[in-house]
């Protein structure tokens, strides 16, 4: 299934994208798409049954905003330097263990919402990423367990980053990762059953129509299963939590001088095979 939330910010309605590309209203079945729903297999089965029988009413999608596909996200865990080619382009060593950092949940916006270039920013950068959405509480996942059993599904994530704030201003990466609007997510959550192999997905990103990133999750240093298991050793993952699993080569930071960092007026589009597509126009904060 493709689950989403449609409507103005703070007023989104739960919805489903059916096989014909029609938005279907889920508000008669569930209150929202959130961790509570994702952990409830009976509720998800009711949605599947209703979708199969064709009883869900259509939503008028003319001009409707698509919000983040998950409400009330608890935390956004991010994995840095997780593609071989991205580590190479930035001059970083291949990490021995996953590099873990956080983005605040309030950085998450809809997939087509405006991205704000921070004040005094000169190095705002792009990163297309596969997001993993947790569906079951995960703590200390064992080597004999399947980490994907804890995954509700996947979404497209844009890990927007300000490289000067991130790297040149001291401390951890957080200052360059948590600016307002810095994590567009969606358009929908694609349930795990529709993505048989999360390591066989192409990722692409364009800036003003020019292809900048063209990679595959096959290039990940730490695959999705290993990332979910690893993170669960250090923190409890709850339904509705999000893990951004890293970006392939092609970011502005890895380009020759003068590096083509983002500016107000730029348009970024990004897509992951079978998962969805986003488009954002940039404006000054």
PyMOL commands that set and color helices and strands:
alter all, ss='L'
color gray80, all
select helices_A, chain A and resi 35-38+41-53+84-90+105-107+147-150+163-168+173-176+192-194+217-219+224-232+252-254
alter helices_A, ss='H'
color red, helices_A
select strands_A, chain A and resi 2-6+13-17+23-25+76-80+99-103+108-109+115-117+124-125+128-134+151-159+161-162+183-185+189-191+202-207+210-216+242-244+267-272+276-284
alter strands_A, ss='S'
color yellow, strands_A
deselect
rebuild
show_as cartoon
